Amino acid sequence: QVQLVESGGGSVQAGGSLRLSCAASGYGYNEYCMGWFRQRPSKGREGLAMLDHNGDTIYASSVKGRFIISRDDAKNTLFLQMNSLKPEDTGVYYCAAQCARWRIPPQPEDFTYWGQGTQVTVAS
């Protein structure tokens, strides 16, 4: 069992940056692939980025070149550095762990464990 807790959300002007964190606890965290998703108002959950235990990464086209996923295994923490933010990036951001498949874009049905989400609001 893995527990995930996101933090770092907030409000920012368009063009600004935020860094989200996801603190993980529980057995086997370091062996799992991890991902970031978001849910925009009236939309389904959208996969943004994935990272495996070897450090390989994939990104959805909507965030590639702007967002960076990384992990610090010594601190059991996953990060999402978000740059050049746009109003359409507004939504609730979730981290997830233990993926069954590696595909672009990441799909929520492939992940087992989820955090509670953190709100990101980008003002124009």
Salt bridges, closest charged atoms under 4 A:
GLU46 OE1 - ARG38 NE 2.90
GLU46 OE1 - ARG40 NH2 3.32
ASP73 OD1 - ARG71 NE 2.91
ASP89 OD1 - ARG38 NH1 2.78
ASP89 OD2 - ARG66 NH1 2.77
GLU109 OE2 - ARG103 NH2 3.39
ASP110 OD2 - ARG103 NE 2.67
